[in-house]
Amino acid sequence: MLNDRLKEARVNAGFTQKEIADAVGIATTTYNGYERGKSDPDAGTLCKMMRFLNVDANFIYQDYNVQKNS
């Protein structure tokens, strides 16, 4: 879901969790929680992360509708 896609985008882009957290202005532990599925980013933070990772909402949410409708 969202956490898996964030991690996939980060790893594909070659960034550490700290680099993304610093770029969008959140704590590394907060970002770690997003990747672990403990919490979800607010819309503004998610937009910043997508911009930084150069991915769009289709990439982030492509599995969401499949799992939701199963």
C-alpha positions in Angstrom: 0.0 0.0 0.0 1.2 3.6 0.6 4.0 2.6 2.9 5.4 0.0 0.4 5.2 2.5 -2.5 7.0 5.2 -0.6 9.8 2.8 0.2 9.9 1.5 -3.4 10.1 5.1 -4.7 12.8 6.0 -2.2 15.0 3.0 -2.9 14.6 3.4 -6.7 15.7 7.0 -6.4 18.7 6.1 -4.2 17.8 8.2 -1.2 18.0 7.4 2.5 15.1 8.0 4.8 17.0 10.9 6.4 17.5 12.6 3.0 13.8 12.5 2.3 12.8 13.6 5.7 15.3 16.5 5.6 14.1 17.5 2.1 10.4 17.7 3.2 11.0 19.1 6.6 10.0 16.2 8.9 11.8 14.1 11.4 13.4 10.9 10.2 11.4 8.9 12.7 8.2 10.4 11.2 9.2 9.3 7.7 10.2 5.9 9.1 6.7 5.6 10.5 5.3 6.3 7.1 7.3 3.5 5.5 6.4 1.1 8.3 2.7 1.8 7.9 2.4 3.2 11.4 0.9 6.5 10.1 0.2 8.3 6.9 1.5 11.7 5.7 -0.9 14.6 5.4 -1.6 15.7 1.8 1.0 18.5 1.8 3.8 16.3 3.1 2.9 13.5 0.6 2.9 16.1 -2.3 6.4 17.2 -1.2 7.6 13.6 -1.0 6.2 12.8 -4.5 7.8 15.9 -5.9 11.2 15.1 -4.3 11.0 11.4 -5.5 9.7 12.4 -8.9 6.7 10.1 -8.8 3.0 10.9 -9.2 -0.2 9.8 -7.4 -0.7 7.0 -9.9 2.5 5.4 -8.8 1.8 5.9 -5.1 -1.8 4.6 -5.2 -1.7 2.1 -8.0 -2.2 -0.9 -5.7 -4.7 0.8 -3.4 -7.8 0.4 -5.7 -6.8 -3.2 -6.5 -6.6 -4.2 -2.9 -9.6 -2.2 -1.9 -11.9 -3.9 -4.5 -10.6 -7.4 -3.8 
